[in-house]
């Protein structure tokens, strides 16, 4: 889900103070557990907004964001086309896509997150 708020937290363990970033996200809609997915790692990203107001972000390996421009453009056009053709709006406020070069499965579609090689 999109970020609700971003703040700073100072942690003092008695020896060293460290500043941490605290991110609060909007509530996720109720969904089946097999649709939940997380990706952790260091990524660059591109983003675009559809005509219907859905934020699409494409995450790539560091330094490879230019390689994702076609995929991002295609996703924006496809989501707008599906919304118009079927008359049913995309139910989430955003869609994330992650390009993973060493992804053994090839591709995986979760609700709001698509991963592929």
C-alpha positions as CSV (number, residue, x, y, z in Angstrom):
1,X,0.0,0.0,0.0
2,X,1.1,3.6,-0.4
3,X,2.9,5.4,2.4
4,X,0.7,7.0,4.9
5,X,3.4,8.9,6.8
6,X,7.2,9.0,7.1
7,X,9.0,10.0,10.2
8,X,12.3,9.8,12.0
9,X,13.0,7.8,15.2
10,X,16.1,8.3,17.3
11,X,17.2,5.1,19.0
12,X,19.5,5.4,22.0
13,X,20.9,2.1,23.3
14,X,23.2,3.8,25.9
15,X,26.3,3.5,23.7
16,X,25.3,5.0,20.4
17,X,22.5,7.1,19.0
18,X,21.2,6.1,15.6
19,X,18.5,7.7,13.5
20,X,16.0,5.4,12.0
21,X,13.3,6.0,9.4
22,X,9.7,4.9,10.4
23,X,7.2,4.4,7.6
24,X,3.5,3.9,8.1
25,X,1.5,2.4,5.3
26,X,-2.2,2.7,4.5
27,X,-4.3,-0.4,5.4
28,X,-4.3,-3.2,2.9
29,X,-7.6,-4.5,1.7
30,X,-8.7,-7.9,3.0
31,X,-7.2,-10.6,0.7
32,X,-6.4,-14.3,0.6
33,X,-3.0,-15.0,2.1
34,X,-1.6,-16.6,-1.1
35,X,-1.9,-13.2,-2.8
36,X,0.4,-11.4,-0.3
37,X,4.0,-10.8,-1.4
38,X,7.0,-8.9,-0.3
39,X,10.3,-8.0,-2.1
40,X,13.3,-6.8,-0.1
41,X,16.5,-5.5,-1.6
42,X,18.2,-2.6,-3.2
43,X,16.3,-1.4,-6.3
44,X,16.0,1.7,-8.5
45,X,12.5,2.5,-9.7
46,X,10.5,4.4,-12.3
47,X,6.9,5.4,-11.8
48,X,4.0,6.7,-13.8
49,X,0.3,7.4,-13.1
50,X,-2.5,5.9,-15.2
51,X,-5.4,8.1,-16.6
52,X,-7.5,6.6,-13.8
53,X,-5.2,7.6,-11.0
54,X,-3.4,4.3,-10.3
55,X,0.3,4.7,-9.4
56,X,2.5,2.1,-11.1
57,X,6.1,1.7,-9.9
58,X,8.6,-0.5,-11.7
59,X,11.6,-1.6,-9.6
60,X,14.8,-2.7,-11.3
61,X,18.3,-3.7,-10.2
62,X,20.5,-0.7,-9.4
63,X,21.6,1.2,-12.5
64,X,19.1,-0.6,-14.8
65,X,16.1,1.6,-14.5
66,X,16.3,2.7,-18.2
67,X,15.8,-1.0,-19.1
68,X,12.3,-0.8,-17.5
69,X,10.8,2.1,-19.5
70,X,9.1,-0.1,-22.0
71,X,7.6,-2.3,-19.4
72,X,6.3,0.6,-17.4
73,X,4.8,2.3,-20.4
74,X,3.1,-1.0,-21.4
75,X,1.7,-1.5,-17.9
76,X,0.2,2.0,-17.8
77,X,-1.5,1.5,-21.3
78,X,-2.7,-2.0,-20.4
79,X,-4.2,-1.0,-17.1
80,X,-6.0,2.0,-18.7
81,X,-7.3,-0.2,-21.5
82,X,-8.6,-2.9,-19.2
83,X,-10.3,-0.3,-17.0
84,X,-12.0,1.2,-20.1
85,X,-12.8,-2.0,-21.9
86,X,-14.3,-3.9,-18.9
87,X,-15.7,-0.9,-17.1
88,X,-14.3,-2.1,-13.8
89,X,-11.7,0.1,-12.1
90,X,-8.5,-1.4,-10.8
91,X,-9.3,-2.0,-7.1
92,X,-5.9,-0.9,-5.6
93,X,-4.4,2.5,-5.4
94,X,-1.1,1.3,-6.8
95,X,0.6,-1.5,-8.8
96,X,4.2,-2.5,-8.2
97,X,6.3,-4.5,-10.7
98,X,9.8,-5.9,-9.9
99,X,12.3,-7.0,-12.5
100,X,14.5,-9.7,-10.9
101,X,17.3,-10.9,-13.2
102,X,17.9,-14.2,-11.4
103,X,14.3,-15.1,-10.8
104,X,14.0,-18.9,-11.2
105,X,10.2,-19.0,-11.5
106,X,10.2,-16.7,-14.5
107,X,7.2,-14.6,-13.3
108,X,4.7,-14.4,-10.5
109,X,1.5,-12.4,-10.2
110,X,0.3,-11.3,-6.8
111,X,-2.4,-8.8,-6.0
112,X,-0.6,-5.4,-6.5
113,X,2.9,-6.9,-7.1
114,X,4.1,-8.6,-10.3
115,X,7.6,-10.1,-10.4
116,X,9.4,-11.3,-13.5
117,X,12.8,-11.7,-15.1
